[in-house]
Amino acid sequence: MARWDPFRDLLSIQNELNRLFGRTYSGDETSLGSGGAGGMGTWMPPLDIFETQENYVVTTEIPGVAPEAVEVSVEDSTLTITGERPFYSGVPEEAFH
């Protein structure tokens, strides 16, 4: 007989995701766009990630970006999603909140 902890599986999944994405969210300025090589204005939308028996499924919403303008690639176990959001032109800076 084993003691069952209903949160153990969730904690295990969280730990695995932290391990998998540790490099991405490690605070590296070049990947987070805080003035490094990633460039000013780098934006990272939130992702939903889950696993099926056959696949990992990643979904995201990228408002303002046409699907054909999005590139998805996997290299050395690293998923990269790139695209370019058009900036609003003709709108004064003080109009943004």
Phi, psi and omega per residue, in radians:
M1 nan 2.368 -3.136
A2 -2.146 2.534 3.094
R3 -1.293 2.319 -3.088
W4 -1.785 2.229 3.085
D5 -1.979 1.925 -3.067
P6 -1.117 -0.332 -3.111
F7 -1.674 -0.094 -3.102
R8 -1.072 -0.773 3.139
D9 -1.117 -0.712 3.111
L10 -1.126 -0.727 3.108
L11 -1.129 -0.672 3.107
S12 -1.093 -0.749 3.116
I13 -1.123 -0.768 3.134
Q14 -1.077 -0.759 3.123
N15 -1.098 -0.701 3.129
E16 -1.138 -0.757 3.100
L17 -1.118 -0.702 3.080
N18 -1.064 -0.705 3.126
R19 -1.166 -0.794 -3.102
L20 -1.129 -0.687 -3.044
F21 -1.839 0.221 -3.111
G22 -0.973 -0.712 -3.138
R23 -1.170 -0.694 -3.078
T24 -1.112 -0.707 -3.060
Y25 -1.892 0.524 -3.071
S26 -1.430 -0.044 -3.106
G27 1.613 0.135 3.103
D28 -1.143 2.056 -3.062
E29 -1.069 -0.526 -3.108
T30 -1.237 -0.499 -3.133
S31 -1.568 -0.396 -3.082
L32 -1.698 -0.104 3.054
G33 1.259 0.535 3.128
S34 -1.704 0.775 3.082
G35 1.843 -0.083 3.140
G36 -1.498 -2.736 -3.083
A37 -1.117 -0.349 3.117
G38 -1.139 -0.369 3.071
G39 1.565 2.645 3.113
M40 -1.187 2.442 3.120
G41 1.600 0.098 3.089
T42 -1.122 2.368 -3.060
W43 -2.272 2.390 3.129
M44 -2.156 1.898 -3.131
P45 -1.266 2.728 3.080
P46 -1.174 2.614 -3.137
L47 -2.106 2.590 2.909
D48 -1.892 2.249 -3.092
I49 -2.280 2.265 3.027
F50 -2.545 2.885 -3.062
E51 -2.058 2.351 2.980
T52 -1.843 -3.102 3.116
Q53 -1.133 -0.485 -3.071
E54 -1.841 -0.441 -2.932
N55 -2.534 2.892 2.817
Y56 -1.720 2.414 -3.139
V57 -2.066 2.219 -3.140
V58 -2.127 2.204 3.071
T59 -2.206 2.599 3.085
T60 -2.688 2.741 3.023
E61 -1.964 2.258 -3.118
I62 -2.184 1.440 -3.095
P63 -1.045 2.414 3.081
G64 1.482 -0.013 3.137
V65 -2.017 2.165 3.116
A66 -1.193 2.449 -3.136
P67 -0.923 -0.631 -3.131
E68 -1.267 -0.190 3.105
A69 -1.633 0.057 -3.125
V70 -1.787 2.308 3.064
E71 -1.979 2.336 3.118
V72 -2.134 2.270 3.122
S73 -2.516 2.732 3.045
V74 -2.247 2.198 3.114
E75 -2.474 2.203 -3.129
D76 0.904 0.836 3.112
S77 1.120 0.348 3.111
T78 -2.013 2.109 3.089
L79 -1.502 2.266 3.108
T80 -2.196 2.221 3.071
I81 -2.074 2.111 -3.132
T82 -2.221 2.676 3.099
G83 -3.054 3.069 -3.137
E84 -2.320 2.164 3.083
R85 -1.557 2.294 3.086
P86 -1.244 2.511 3.091
F87 -1.528 2.634 3.053
Y88 -1.236 2.329 3.090
S89 -1.994 2.578 3.117
G90 1.426 0.092 3.115
V91 -1.839 2.144 -3.127
P92 -1.125 2.539 -3.083
E93 -0.981 -0.648 -3.100
E94 -1.197 -0.210 3.102
A95 -1.364 -0.309 3.139
F96 -1.465 2.503 3.140
H97 -2.233 nan nan
